[in-house]
Amino acid sequence: MSKFKKLDKKVKKMDLHDIQLTKLSTTAFILFLIVIWPGFLELVLKIHWGWYLGIGILAAIRPIQRFFS
């Protein structure tokens, strides 16, 4: 069995709360990096806000399509 199939099996065991907690922990870790590492804060602030918006929209396309199909 390939690694992706094993990973897919494990992800299917997760419920909504597990997924939400994963998102929350990722967000908290990024904020942690911003606070303790001044270079990371400068990098985040130098990037134009449009890039973040574009990445957010592109990342949302597939879940939205799957939700409404």
PQR file with spaces between the fields and no chain letter, atoms N, CA, C, O and H, PARSE charges and radii, in Angstrom:
ATOM       1  N    MET     1       0.849   -1.170    0.000 -0.4000 1.5000
ATOM       2  CA   MET     1       0.000    0.000    0.000 -0.0000 2.0000
ATOM       3  C    MET     1       0.899    1.239    0.000  0.5500 1.7000
ATOM       4  O    MET     1       1.881    1.296    0.740 -0.5500 1.4000
ATOM       5  N    SER     2       0.569    2.207   -0.812 -0.4000 1.5000
ATOM       6  CA   SER     2       1.398    3.399   -0.894 -0.0000 2.0000
ATOM       7  C    SER     2       1.212    4.266    0.349  0.5500 1.7000
ATOM       8  O    SER     2       0.253    4.108    1.105 -0.5500 1.4000
ATOM       9  H    SER     2      -0.229    2.160   -1.412  0.4000 1.0000
ATOM      10  N    LYS     3       2.141    5.170    0.534 -0.4000 1.5000
ATOM      11  CA   LYS     3       2.084    6.064    1.693 -0.0000 2.0000
ATOM      12  C    LYS     3       0.845    6.948    1.652  0.5500 1.7000
ATOM      13  O    LYS     3       0.271    7.265    2.694 -0.5500 1.4000
ATOM      14  H    LYS     3       2.919    5.299   -0.080  0.4000 1.0000
ATOM      15  N    PHE     4       0.431    7.348    0.448 -0.4000 1.5000
ATOM      16  CA   PHE     4      -0.736    8.216    0.337 -0.0000 2.0000
ATOM      17  C    PHE     4      -2.018    7.478    0.722  0.5500 1.7000
ATOM      18  O    PHE     4      -2.920    8.072    1.313 -0.5500 1.4000
ATOM      19  H    PHE     4       0.897    7.091   -0.399  0.4000 1.0000
ATOM      20  N    LYS     5      -2.101    6.211    0.398 -0.4000 1.5000
ATOM      21  CA   LYS     5      -3.288    5.429    0.774 -0.0000 2.0000
ATOM      22  C    LYS     5      -3.352    5.250    2.290  0.5500 1.7000
ATOM      23  O    LYS     5      -4.427    5.318    2.886 -0.5500 1.4000
ATOM      24  H    LYS     5      -1.369    5.728   -0.081  0.4000 1.0000
ATOM      25  N    LYS     6      -2.199    5.023    2.900 -0.4000 1.5000
ATOM      26  CA   LYS     6      -2.155    4.899    4.358 -0.0000 2.0000
ATOM      27  C    LYS     6      -2.576    6.216    5.015  0.5500 1.7000
ATOM      28  O    LYS     6      -3.353    6.231    5.970 -0.5500 1.4000
ATOM      29  H    LYS     6      -1.326    4.968    2.416  0.4000 1.0000
ATOM      30  N    LEU     7      -2.055    7.299    4.491 -0.4000 1.5000
ATOM      31  CA   LEU     7      -2.412    8.612    5.022 -0.0000 2.0000
ATOM      32  C    LEU     7      -3.897    8.890    4.835  0.5500 1.7000
ATOM      33  O    LEU     7      -4.547    9.426    5.732 -0.5500 1.4000
ATOM      34  H    LEU     7      -1.424    7.287    3.716  0.4000 1.0000
ATOM      35  N    ASP     8      -4.434    8.530    3.682 -0.4000 1.5000
ATOM      36  CA   ASP     8      -5.851    8.730    3.405 -0.0000 2.0000
ATOM      37  C    ASP     8      -6.722    7.951    4.389  0.5500 1.7000
ATOM      38  O    ASP     8      -7.743    8.459    4.853 -0.5500 1.4000
ATOM      39  H    ASP     8      -3.906    8.095    2.953  0.4000 1.0000
ATOM      40  N    LYS     9      -6.325    6.737    4.702 -0.4000 1.5000
ATOM      41  CA   LYS     9      -7.070    5.925    5.676 -0.0000 2.0000
ATOM      42  C    LYS     9      -7.091    6.592    7.046  0.5500 1.7000
ATOM      43  O    LYS     9      -8.119    6.623    7.723 -0.5500 1.4000
ATOM      44  H    LYS     9      -5.495    6.324    4.325  0.4000 1.0000
ATOM      45  N    LYS    10      -5.939    7.124    7.439 -0.4000 1.5000
ATOM      46  CA   LYS    10      -5.846    7.758    8.745 -0.0000 2.0000
ATOM      47  C    LYS    10      -6.649    9.052    8.801  0.5500 1.7000
ATOM      48  O    LYS    10      -7.268    9.353    9.822 -0.5500 1.4000
ATOM      49  H    LYS    10      -5.104    7.099    6.889  0.4000 1.0000
ATOM      50  N    VAL    11      -6.643    9.814    7.720 -0.4000 1.5000
ATOM      51  CA   VAL    11      -7.399   11.069    7.689 -0.0000 2.0000
ATOM      52  C    VAL    11      -8.895   10.791    7.734  0.5500 1.7000
ATOM      53  O    VAL    11      -9.644   11.563    8.332 -0.5500 1.4000
ATOM      54  H    VAL    11      -6.140    9.569    6.891  0.4000 1.0000
ATOM      55  N    LYS    12      -9.341    9.712    7.120 -0.4000 1.5000
ATOM      56  CA   LYS    12     -10.767    9.377    7.128 -0.0000 2.0000
ATOM      57  C    LYS    12     -11.267    9.047    8.534  0.5500 1.7000
ATOM      58  O    LYS    12     -12.467    9.129    8.797 -0.5500 1.4000
ATOM      59  H    LYS    12      -8.733    9.084    6.634  0.4000 1.0000
ATOM      60  N    LYS    13     -10.361    8.675    9.439 -0.4000 1.5000
ATOM      61  CA   LYS    13     -10.745    8.393   10.821 -0.0000 2.0000
ATOM      62  C    LYS    13     -11.014    9.676   11.615  0.5500 1.7000
ATOM      63  O    LYS    13     -11.638    9.638   12.675 -0.5500 1.4000
ATOM      64  H    LYS    13      -9.387    8.608    9.226  0.4000 1.0000
ATOM      65  N    MET    14     -10.540   10.804   11.093 -0.4000 1.5000
ATOM      66  CA   MET    14     -10.692   12.070   11.805 -0.0000 2.0000
ATOM      67  C    MET    14     -12.128   12.574   11.678  0.5500 1.7000
ATOM      68  O    MET    14     -12.766   12.414   10.637 -0.5500 1.4000
ATOM      69  H    MET    14     -10.033   10.834   10.231  0.4000 1.0000
ATOM      70  N    ASP    15     -12.622   13.182   12.747 -0.4000 1.5000
ATOM      71  CA   ASP    15     -13.938   13.797   12.671 -0.0000 2.0000
ATOM      72  C    ASP    15     -13.779   15.315   12.558  0.5500 1.7000
ATOM      73  O    ASP    15     -12.663   15.825   12.457 -0.5500 1.4000
ATOM      74  H    ASP    15     -12.104   13.313   13.593  0.4000 1.0000
ATOM      75  N    LEU    16     -14.888   16.016   12.578 -0.4000 1.5000
ATOM      76  CA   LEU    16     -14.877   17.465   12.388 -0.0000 2.0000
ATOM      77  C    LEU    16     -14.044   18.167   13.460  0.5500 1.7000
ATOM      78  O    LEU    16     -13.319   19.114   13.156 -0.5500 1.4000
ATOM      79  H    LEU    16     -15.794   15.602   12.660  0.4000 1.0000
ATOM      80  N    HIS    17     -14.141   17.717   14.694 -0.4000 1.5000
ATOM      81  CA   HIS    17     -13.388   18.357   15.773 -0.0000 2.0000
ATOM      82  C    HIS    17     -11.883   18.191   15.576  0.5500 1.7000
ATOM      83  O    HIS    17     -11.120   19.121   15.836 -0.5500 1.4000
ATOM      84  H    HIS    17     -14.730   16.948   14.940  0.4000 1.0000
ATOM      85  N    ASP    18     -11.456   17.027   15.124 -0.4000 1.5000
ATOM      86  CA   ASP    18     -10.028   16.812   14.863 -0.0000 2.0000
ATOM      87  C    ASP    18      -9.518   17.752   13.782  0.5500 1.7000
ATOM      88  O    ASP    18      -8.429   18.312   13.905 -0.5500 1.4000
ATOM      89  H    ASP    18     -12.076   16.272   14.913  0.4000 1.0000
ATOM      90  N    ILE    19     -10.292   17.924   12.739 -0.4000 1.5000
ATOM      91  CA   ILE    19      -9.894   18.807   11.639 -0.0000 2.0000
ATOM      92  C    ILE    19      -9.827   20.250   12.111  0.5500 1.7000
ATOM      93  O    ILE    19      -8.886   20.970   11.779 -0.5500 1.4000
ATOM      94  H    ILE    19     -11.177   17.469   12.640  0.4000 1.0000
ATOM      95  N    GLN    20     -10.822   20.679   12.886 -0.4000 1.5000
ATOM      96  CA   GLN    20     -10.821   22.045   13.406 -0.0000 2.0000
ATOM      97  C    GLN    20      -9.648   22.284   14.351  0.5500 1.7000
ATOM      98  O    GLN    20      -9.033   23.350   14.319 -0.5500 1.4000
ATOM      99  H    GLN    20     -11.587   20.095   13.156  0.4000 1.0000
ATOM     100  N    LEU    21      -9.335   21.304   15.187 -0.4000 1.5000
ATOM     101  CA   LEU    21      -8.194   21.446   16.092 -0.0000 2.0000
ATOM     102  C    LEU    21      -6.870   21.481   15.336  0.5500 1.7000
ATOM     103  O    LEU    21      -5.933   22.157   15.759 -0.5500 1.4000
ATOM     104  H    LEU    21      -9.835   20.438   15.213  0.4000 1.0000
ATOM     105  N    THR    22      -6.787   20.761   14.228 -0.4000 1.5000
ATOM     106  CA   THR    22      -5.586   20.815   13.387 -0.0000 2.0000
ATOM     107  C    THR    22      -5.413   22.214   12.800  0.5500 1.7000
ATOM     108  O    THR    22      -4.307   22.755   12.787 -0.5500 1.4000
ATOM     109  H    THR    22      -7.548   20.211   13.884  0.4000 1.0000
ATOM     110  N    LYS    23      -6.503   22.795   12.318 -0.4000 1.5000
ATOM     111  CA   LYS    23      -6.452   24.162   11.779 -0.0000 2.0000
ATOM     112  C    LYS    23      -6.045   25.154   12.861  0.5500 1.7000
ATOM     113  O    LYS    23      -5.216   26.033   12.622 -0.5500 1.4000
ATOM     114  H    LYS    23      -7.402   22.356   12.328  0.4000 1.0000
ATOM     115  N    LEU    24      -6.622   25.014   14.041 -0.4000 1.5000
ATOM     116  CA   LEU    24      -6.316   25.916   15.153 -0.0000 2.0000
ATOM     117  C    LEU    24      -4.849   25.793   15.567  0.5500 1.7000
ATOM     118  O    LEU    24      -4.190   26.803   15.810 -0.5500 1.4000
ATOM     119  H    LEU    24      -7.295   24.300   14.235  0.4000 1.0000
ATOM     120  N    SER    25      -4.334   24.570   15.647 -0.4000 1.5000
ATOM     121  CA   SER    25      -2.937   24.387   16.050 -0.0000 2.0000
ATOM     122  C    SER    25      -1.980   24.954   15.004  0.5500 1.7000
ATOM     123  O    SER    25      -0.933   25.499   15.355 -0.5500 1.4000
ATOM     124  H    SER    25      -4.870   23.749   15.449  0.4000 1.0000
ATOM     125  N    THR    26      -2.324   24.831   13.735 -0.4000 1.5000
ATOM     126  CA   THR    26      -1.489   25.403   12.670 -0.0000 2.0000
ATOM     127  C    THR    26      -1.474   26.919   12.758  0.5500 1.7000
ATOM     128  O    THR    26      -0.418   27.540   12.642 -0.5500 1.4000
ATOM     129  H    THR    26      -3.174   24.388   13.450  0.4000 1.0000
ATOM     130  N    THR    27      -2.635   27.513   12.963 -0.4000 1.5000
ATOM     131  CA   THR    27      -2.721   28.969   13.099 -0.0000 2.0000
ATOM     132  C    THR    27      -1.941   29.449   14.314  0.5500 1.7000
ATOM     133  O    THR    27      -1.224   30.446   14.233 -0.5500 1.4000
ATOM     134  H    THR    27      -3.493   27.009   13.057  0.4000 1.0000
ATOM     135  N    ALA    28      -2.071   28.757   15.428 -0.4000 1.5000
ATOM     136  CA   ALA    28      -1.350   29.137   16.641 -0.0000 2.0000
ATOM     137  C    ALA    28       0.160   29.024   16.437  0.5500 1.7000
ATOM     138  O    ALA    28       0.914   29.861   16.933 -0.5500 1.4000
ATOM     139  H    ALA    28      -2.653   27.947   15.493  0.4000 1.0000
ATOM     140  N    PHE    29       0.607   27.999   15.712 -0.4000 1.5000
ATOM     141  CA   PHE    29       2.040   27.833   15.469 -0.0000 2.0000
ATOM     142  C    PHE    29       2.585   28.965   14.593  0.5500 1.7000
ATOM     143  O    PHE    29       3.675   29.475   14.851 -0.5500 1.4000
ATOM     144  H    PHE    29      -0.005   27.319   15.309  0.4000 1.0000
ATOM     145  N    ILE    30       1.843   29.355   13.575 -0.4000 1.5000
ATOM     146  CA   ILE    30       2.272   30.469   12.716 -0.0000 2.0000
ATOM     147  C    ILE    30       2.341   31.766   13.518  0.5500 1.7000
ATOM     148  O    ILE    30       3.294   32.532   13.374 -0.5500 1.4000
ATOM     149  H    ILE    30       0.957   28.941   13.366  0.4000 1.0000
ATOM     150  N    LEU    31       1.340   32.018   14.363 -0.4000 1.5000
ATOM     151  CA   LEU    31       1.378   33.218   15.210 -0.0000 2.0000
ATOM     152  C    LEU    31       2.547   33.165   16.185  0.5500 1.7000
ATOM     153  O    LEU    31       3.166   34.191   16.468 -0.5500 1.4000
ATOM     154  H    LEU    31       0.566   31.396   14.480  0.4000 1.0000
ATOM     155  N    PHE    32       2.850   31.979   16.701 -0.4000 1.5000
ATOM     156  CA   PHE    32       4.003   31.797   17.574 -0.0000 2.0000
ATOM     157  C    PHE    32       5.291   32.178   16.839  0.5500 1.7000
ATOM     158  O    PHE    32       6.133   32.890   17.386 -0.5500 1.4000
ATOM     159  H    PHE    32       2.347   31.146   16.472  0.4000 1.0000
ATOM     160  N    LEU    33       5.445   31.703   15.601 -0.4000 1.5000
ATOM     161  CA   LEU    33       6.641   32.048   14.821 -0.0000 2.0000
ATOM     162  C    LEU    33       6.742   33.547   14.585  0.5500 1.7000
ATOM     163  O    LEU    33       7.831   34.118   14.644 -0.5500 1.4000
ATOM     164  H    LEU    33       4.761   31.125   15.157  0.4000 1.0000
ATOM     165  N    ILE    34       5.608   34.184   14.317 -0.4000 1.5000
ATOM     166  CA   ILE    34       5.608   35.628   14.083 -0.0000 2.0000
ATOM     167  C    ILE    34       6.058   36.378   15.328  0.5500 1.7000
ATOM     168  O    ILE    34       6.789   37.363   15.227 -0.5500 1.4000
ATOM     169  H    ILE    34       4.723   33.720   14.269  0.4000 1.0000
ATOM     170  N    VAL    35       5.630   35.924   16.495 -0.4000 1.5000
ATOM     171  CA   VAL    35       5.960   36.618   17.739 -0.0000 2.0000
ATOM     172  C    VAL    35       7.426   36.433   18.129  0.5500 1.7000
ATOM     173  O    VAL    35       8.074   37.396   18.538 -0.5500 1.4000
ATOM     174  H    VAL    35       5.036   35.124   16.577  0.4000 1.0000
ATOM     175  N    ILE    36       7.960   35.220   18.011 -0.4000 1.5000
ATOM     176  CA   ILE    36       9.320   34.990   18.516 -0.0000 2.0000
ATOM     177  C    ILE    36      10.422   35.230   17.492  0.5500 1.7000
ATOM     178  O    ILE    36      11.589   35.356   17.863 -0.5500 1.4000
ATOM     179  H    ILE    36       7.434   34.438   17.679  0.4000 1.0000
ATOM     180  N    TRP    37      10.072   35.295   16.217 -0.4000 1.5000
ATOM     181  CA   TRP    37      11.093   35.423   15.182 -0.0000 2.0000
ATOM     182  C    TRP    37      10.840   36.708   14.385  0.5500 1.7000
ATOM     183  O    TRP    37      10.009   36.716   13.478 -0.5500 1.4000
ATOM     184  H    TRP    37       9.124   35.193   15.916  0.4000 1.0000
ATOM     185  N    PRO    38      11.550   37.794   14.717 -0.5600 1.5000
ATOM     186  CA   PRO    38      11.322   39.078   14.049  0.2800 2.0000
ATOM     187  C    PRO    38      11.496   39.008   12.531  0.5500 1.7000
ATOM     188  O    PRO    38      10.814   39.725   11.799 -0.5500 1.4000
ATOM     189  N    GLY    39      12.395   38.159   12.054 -0.4000 1.5000
ATOM     190  CA   GLY    39      12.597   38.025   10.605 -0.0000 2.0000
ATOM     191  C    GLY    39      11.365   37.467    9.907  0.5500 1.7000
ATOM     192  O    GLY    39      11.054   37.853    8.780 -0.5500 1.4000
ATOM     193  H    GLY    39      12.949   37.576   12.648  0.4000 1.0000
ATOM     194  N    PHE    40      10.672   36.565   10.575 -0.4000 1.5000
ATOM     195  CA   PHE    40       9.440   35.992   10.002 -0.0000 2.0000
ATOM     196  C    PHE    40       8.345   37.046    9.947  0.5500 1.7000
ATOM     197  O    PHE    40       7.583   37.107    8.982 -0.5500 1.4000
ATOM     198  H    PHE    40      10.925   36.252   11.490  0.4000 1.0000
ATOM     199  N    LEU    41       8.268   37.885   10.996 -0.4000 1.5000
ATOM     200  CA   LEU    41       7.286   38.973   11.002 -0.0000 2.0000
ATOM     201  C    LEU    41       7.552   39.931    9.845  0.5500 1.7000
ATOM     202  O    LEU    41       6.618   40.344    9.157 -0.5500 1.4000
ATOM     203  H    LEU    41       8.887   37.835   11.780  0.4000 1.0000
ATOM     204  N    GLU    42       8.810   40.287    9.627 -0.4000 1.5000
ATOM     205  CA   GLU    42       9.154   41.182    8.525 -0.0000 2.0000
ATOM     206  C    GLU    42       8.795   40.564    7.181  0.5500 1.7000
ATOM     207  O    GLU    42       8.301   41.258    6.293 -0.5500 1.4000
ATOM     208  H    GLU    42       9.569   39.951   10.186  0.4000 1.0000
ATOM     209  N    LEU    43       9.039   39.269    7.024 -0.4000 1.5000
ATOM     210  CA   LEU    43       8.700   38.581    5.783 -0.0000 2.0000
ATOM     211  C    LEU    43       7.195   38.613    5.543  0.5500 1.7000
ATOM     212  O    LEU    43       6.739   38.907    4.439 -0.5500 1.4000
ATOM     213  H    LEU    43       9.441   38.705    7.745  0.4000 1.0000
ATOM     214  N    VAL    44       6.432   38.307    6.587 -0.4000 1.5000
ATOM     215  CA   VAL    44       4.972   38.288    6.461 -0.0000 2.0000
ATOM     216  C    VAL    44       4.444   39.675    6.096  0.5500 1.7000
ATOM     217  O    VAL    44       3.527   39.793    5.284 -0.5500 1.4000
ATOM     218  H    VAL    44       6.803   38.068    7.484  0.4000 1.0000
ATOM     219  N    LEU    45       5.009   40.709    6.682 -0.4000 1.5000
ATOM     220  CA   LEU    45       4.531   42.068    6.426 -0.0000 2.0000
ATOM     221  C    LEU    45       4.982   42.607    5.065  0.5500 1.7000
ATOM     222  O    LEU    45       4.336   43.498    4.513 -0.5500 1.4000
ATOM     223  H    LEU    45       5.755   40.613    7.341  0.4000 1.0000
ATOM     224  N    LYS    46       6.069   42.083    4.525 -0.4000 1.5000
ATOM     225  CA   LYS    46       6.563   42.551    3.227 -0.0000 2.0000
ATOM     226  C    LYS    46       5.748   42.024    2.053  0.5500 1.7000
ATOM     227  O    LYS    46       5.711   42.643    0.989 -0.5500 1.4000
ATOM     228  H    LYS    46       6.593   41.359    4.974  0.4000 1.0000
ATOM     229  N    ILE    47       5.101   40.887    2.245 -0.4000 1.5000
ATOM     230  CA   ILE    47       4.329   40.276    1.160 -0.0000 2.0000
ATOM     231  C    ILE    47       3.024   41.046    0.990  0.5500 1.7000
ATOM     232  O    ILE    47       2.329   41.323    1.968 -0.5500 1.4000
ATOM     233  H    ILE    47       5.131   40.384    3.109  0.4000 1.0000
ATOM     234  N    HIS    48       2.699   41.383   -0.230 -0.4000 1.5000
ATOM     235  CA   HIS    48       1.477   42.131   -0.533 -0.0000 2.0000
ATOM     236  C    HIS    48       0.248   41.324   -0.114  0.5500 1.7000
ATOM     237  O    HIS    48       0.214   40.103   -0.273 -0.5500 1.4000
ATOM     238  H    HIS    48       3.263   41.158   -1.024  0.4000 1.0000
ATOM     239  N    TRP    49      -0.753   42.010    0.419 -0.4000 1.5000
ATOM     240  CA   TRP    49      -1.948   41.341    0.931 -0.0000 2.0000
ATOM     241  C    TRP    49      -2.678   40.565   -0.155  0.5500 1.7000
ATOM     242  O    TRP    49      -3.378   39.601    0.153 -0.5500 1.4000
ATOM     243  H    TRP    49      -0.725   43.001    0.548  0.4000 1.0000
ATOM     244  N    GLY    50      -2.537   40.952   -1.400 -0.4000 1.5000
ATOM     245  CA   GLY    50      -3.206   40.268   -2.500 -0.0000 2.0000
ATOM     246  C    GLY    50      -2.759   38.821   -2.664  0.5500 1.7000
ATOM     247  O    GLY    50      -3.545   37.965   -3.070 -0.5500 1.4000
ATOM     248  H    GLY    50      -1.969   41.735   -1.650  0.4000 1.0000
ATOM     249  N    TRP    51      -1.496   38.551   -2.346 -0.4000 1.5000
ATOM     250  CA   TRP    51      -1.006   37.172   -2.425 -0.0000 2.0000
ATOM     251  C    TRP    51      -1.734   36.273   -1.424  0.5500 1.7000
ATOM     252  O    TRP    51      -2.104   35.143   -1.742 -0.5500 1.4000
ATOM     253  H    TRP    51      -0.858   39.246   -2.015  0.4000 1.0000
ATOM     254  N    TYR    52      -1.932   36.793   -0.213 -0.4000 1.5000
ATOM     255  CA   TYR    52      -2.645   36.010    0.804 -0.0000 2.0000
ATOM     256  C    TYR    52      -4.091   35.767    0.379  0.5500 1.7000
ATOM     257  O    TYR    52      -4.621   34.670    0.556 -0.5500 1.4000
ATOM     258  H    TYR    52      -1.631   37.711    0.045  0.4000 1.0000
ATOM     259  N    LEU    53      -4.719   36.792   -0.180 -0.4000 1.5000
ATOM     260  CA   LEU    53      -6.087   36.646   -0.658 -0.0000 2.0000
ATOM     261  C    LEU    53      -6.159   35.616   -1.785  0.5500 1.7000
ATOM     262  O    LEU    53      -7.052   34.768   -1.791 -0.5500 1.4000
ATOM     263  H    LEU    53      -4.288   37.683   -0.324  0.4000 1.0000
ATOM     264  N    GLY    54      -5.237   35.682   -2.730 -0.4000 1.5000
ATOM     265  CA   GLY    54      -5.216   34.736   -3.838 -0.0000 2.0000
ATOM     266  C    GLY    54      -5.002   33.301   -3.388  0.5500 1.7000
ATOM     267  O    GLY    54      -5.670   32.390   -3.877 -0.5500 1.4000
ATOM     268  H    GLY    54      -4.513   36.371   -2.726  0.4000 1.0000
ATOM     269  N    ILE    55      -4.082   33.094   -2.466 -0.4000 1.5000
ATOM     270  CA   ILE    55      -3.837   31.750   -1.943 -0.0000 2.0000
ATOM     271  C    ILE    55      -5.070   31.239   -1.211  0.5500 1.7000
ATOM     272  O    ILE    55      -5.434   30.071   -1.342 -0.5500 1.4000
ATOM     273  H    ILE    55      -3.539   33.834   -2.069  0.4000 1.0000
ATOM     274  N    GLY    56      -5.713   32.114   -0.441 -0.4000 1.5000
ATOM     275  CA   GLY    56      -6.923   31.717    0.275 -0.0000 2.0000
ATOM     276  C    GLY    56      -8.041   31.306   -0.661  0.5500 1.7000
ATOM     277  O    GLY    56      -8.732   30.318   -0.410 -0.5500 1.4000
ATOM     278  H    GLY    56      -5.417   33.063   -0.334  0.4000 1.0000
ATOM     279  N    ILE    57      -8.227   32.055   -1.740 -0.4000 1.5000
ATOM     280  CA   ILE    57      -9.272   31.731   -2.710 -0.0000 2.0000
ATOM     281  C    ILE    57      -8.940   30.426   -3.434  0.5500 1.7000
ATOM     282  O    ILE    57      -9.806   29.564   -3.586 -0.5500 1.4000
ATOM     283  H    ILE    57      -7.666   32.858   -1.943  0.4000 1.0000
ATOM     284  N    LEU    58      -7.698   30.278   -3.879 -0.4000 1.5000
ATOM     285  CA   LEU    58      -7.308   29.044   -4.565 -0.0000 2.0000
ATOM     286  C    LEU    58      -7.445   27.819   -3.658  0.5500 1.7000
ATOM     287  O    LEU    58      -7.858   26.750   -4.107 -0.5500 1.4000
ATOM     288  H    LEU    58      -6.995   30.978   -3.755  0.4000 1.0000
ATOM     289  N    ALA    59      -7.097   27.981   -2.386 -0.4000 1.5000
ATOM     290  CA   ALA    59      -7.195   26.859   -1.456 -0.0000 2.0000
ATOM     291  C    ALA    59      -8.651   26.504   -1.152  0.5500 1.7000
ATOM     292  O    ALA    59      -8.936   25.370   -0.767 -0.5500 1.4000
ATOM     293  H    ALA    59      -6.762   28.850   -2.021  0.4000 1.0000
ATOM     294  N    ALA    60      -9.573   27.448   -1.318 -0.4000 1.5000
ATOM     295  CA   ALA    60     -10.983   27.199   -0.994 -0.0000 2.0000
ATOM     296  C    ALA    60     -11.774   26.626   -2.163  0.5500 1.7000
ATOM     297  O    ALA    60     -12.875   26.116   -1.956 -0.5500 1.4000
ATOM     298  H    ALA    60      -9.342   28.369   -1.631  0.4000 1.0000
ATOM     299  N    ILE    61     -11.255   26.692   -3.369 -0.4000 1.5000
ATOM     300  CA   ILE    61     -12.026   26.264   -4.543 -0.0000 2.0000
ATOM     301  C    ILE    61     -12.435   24.797   -4.457  0.5500 1.7000
ATOM     302  O    ILE    61     -13.617   24.483   -4.594 -0.5500 1.4000
ATOM     303  H    ILE    61     -10.361   27.107   -3.538  0.4000 1.0000
ATOM     304  N    ARG    62     -11.493   23.902   -4.236 -0.4000 1.5000
ATOM     305  CA   ARG    62     -11.818   22.469   -4.226 -0.0000 2.0000
ATOM     306  C    ARG    62     -12.796   22.096   -3.106  0.5500 1.7000
ATOM     307  O    ARG    62     -13.771   21.395   -3.380 -0.5500 1.4000
ATOM     308  H    ARG    62     -10.532   24.157   -4.125  0.4000 1.0000
ATOM     309  N    PRO    63     -12.580   22.533   -1.851 -0.5600 1.5000
ATOM     310  CA   PRO    63     -13.564   22.171   -0.828  0.2800 2.0000
ATOM     311  C    PRO    63     -14.962   22.711   -1.119  0.5500 1.7000
ATOM     312  O    PRO    63     -15.954   22.035   -0.845 -0.5500 1.4000
ATOM     313  N    ILE    64     -15.050   23.902   -1.661 -0.4000 1.5000
ATOM     314  CA   ILE    64     -16.366   24.468   -1.990 -0.0000 2.0000
ATOM     315  C    ILE    64     -17.023   23.670   -3.109  0.5500 1.7000
ATOM     316  O    ILE    64     -18.218   23.383   -3.048 -0.5500 1.4000
ATOM     317  H    ILE    64     -14.245   24.452   -1.883  0.4000 1.0000
ATOM     318  N    GLN    65     -16.247   23.311   -4.133 -0.4000 1.5000
ATOM     319  CA   GLN    65     -16.806   22.491   -5.228 -0.0000 2.0000
ATOM     320  C    GLN    65     -17.291   21.153   -4.711  0.5500 1.7000
ATOM     321  O    GLN    65     -18.368   20.702   -5.102 -0.5500 1.4000
ATOM     322  H    GLN    65     -15.276   23.544   -4.182  0.4000 1.0000
ATOM     323  N    ARG    66     -16.533   20.507   -3.848 -0.4000 1.5000
ATOM     324  CA   ARG    66     -16.927   19.207   -3.310 -0.0000 2.0000
ATOM     325  C    ARG    66     -18.152   19.331   -2.411  0.5500 1.7000
ATOM     326  O    ARG    66     -18.987   18.427   -2.375 -0.5500 1.4000
ATOM     327  H    ARG    66     -15.658   20.873   -3.531  0.4000 1.0000
ATOM     328  N    PHE    67     -18.266   20.431   -1.693 -0.4000 1.5000
ATOM     329  CA   PHE    67     -19.393   20.637   -0.801 -0.0000 2.0000
ATOM     330  C    PHE    67     -20.697   20.783   -1.583  0.5500 1.7000
ATOM     331  O    PHE    67     -21.727   20.248   -1.173 -0.5500 1.4000
ATOM     332  H    PHE    67     -17.587   21.166   -1.723  0.4000 1.0000
ATOM     333  N    PHE    68     -20.660   21.498   -2.696 -0.4000 1.5000
ATOM     334  CA   PHE    68     -21.877   21.778   -3.443 -0.0000 2.0000
ATOM     335  C    PHE    68     -22.140   20.786   -4.579  0.5500 1.7000
ATOM     336  O    PHE    68     -23.131   20.930   -5.293 -0.5500 1.4000
ATOM     337  H    PHE    68     -19.824   21.933   -3.029  0.4000 1.0000
ATOM     338  N    SER    69     -21.277   19.784   -4.761 -0.4000 1.5000
ATOM     339  CA   SER    69     -21.547   18.817   -5.848 -0.0000 2.0000
ATOM     340  C    SER    69     -22.150   17.551   -5.318  0.5500 1.7000
ATOM     341  O    SER    69     -22.439   16.635   -6.088 -0.5500 1.4000
ATOM     342  H    SER    69     -20.471   19.666   -4.181  0.4000 1.0000
